[in-house]
């Protein structure tokens, strides 16, 4: 048990950072379009995100906890190195106020630690390919979904007056609840998968099984990070892309929520913050491409592209350090 405690602590930090970014992504358009006050929006997101880990099964947890790494490489040193490398990169991007992907950071750091410690044969390509495909395809789907949903909303409300914004704002509240639930289902399962990885590595359980306390721990971690939130990232996602109106928020939330729920069912550990940010960009470009502040998008995109290689190097470096110390 003593070997599992550091992993539990690192997982708490990782899960907190994950849900902290998530809170900003989920409520950004809701707050920026003035559909709800920041305090109420954060509370709504916290309640729904904490319910997510109890729903949607454990397909994503299985992908994270068992499908990417061969049995001989599922060690506590590999997992600890992956968590430390991911946490270091996420903290740096938070300091620089760049929305980044905690999922990408963990996957990259895990692969780096496994490669340096056990070689390429210990990396299970089917699971890694499935994960990378989900990570890179989901933002594209977010842009497309956000764009077309806003186009459809404009078409359906073309003869409506300004009062239609009231209905879009009400719809945003419901969609925010759905989006937070979907976020908690996908990202909560990642925390569950990491903890089960640690339980197997430290011989506390045999085979991939999820104890009830792991689900509760995941839900509590998601709520903690969401309540504390990240106001600077809310500002980045909600204001710096373009002036977000209720129709943009509604379209972006429907698109990203649908993608996250689908990924949770299929077992794809997507980057929820990437999906939401991409849907916001797609929703804005549906009205006028020029209104999107593309320099902000480019800056965020560069952070995403750097995450996998840098976190892989971080995971490999931390693994070497731990091996020498240990």
Number of C-alpha atoms within 10 A of each C-alpha: 9 7 15 18 11 14 24 17 11 19 25 21 16 26 28 23 24 28 32 24 25 34 32 27 30 32 33 29 32 29 24 21 23 14 22 18 13 17 11 12 21 22 17 20 29 28 19 23 33 27 24 26 30 19 16 20 16 23 20 28 30 25 21 29 23 20 19 24 25 15 14 9 20 20 18 20 24 30 27 25 29 30 26 24 28 29 24 15 22 27 15 12 17 17 10 9 15 21 26 27 27 29 26 28 29 30 26 25 36 31 28 30 30 29 21 17 17 14 13 13 12 18 21 16 15 10 18 18 12 16 23 17 14 18 22 15 12 26 24 16 18 29 25 18 25 32 25 18 23 25 18 13 15 15 10 10 12 10 9 10 8 8 8 14 17 13 12 21 21 15 19 28 21 15 24 25 22 24 32 30 27 29 36 34 30 33 31 33 33 28 29 30 27 25 28 26 27 28 24 22 22 19 15 13 15 11 12 15 16 17 12 9 10 18 22 17 21 28 28 21 24 34 27 18 23 29 19 16 23 20 14 15 22 25 18 20 29 25 17 17 20 19 15 22 20 24 26 30 32 29 30 33 36 24 29 33 27 16 23 30 20 15 21 25 15 14 22 26 29 29 25 33 26 28 29 32 29 28 32 33 25 29 33 29 21 22 15 9 13 10 13 21 16 15 11 15 16 11 12 20 16 12 15 19 13 13 24 23 16 18 31 27 19 27 34 26 19 23 28 18 12 14 13 8 7 7
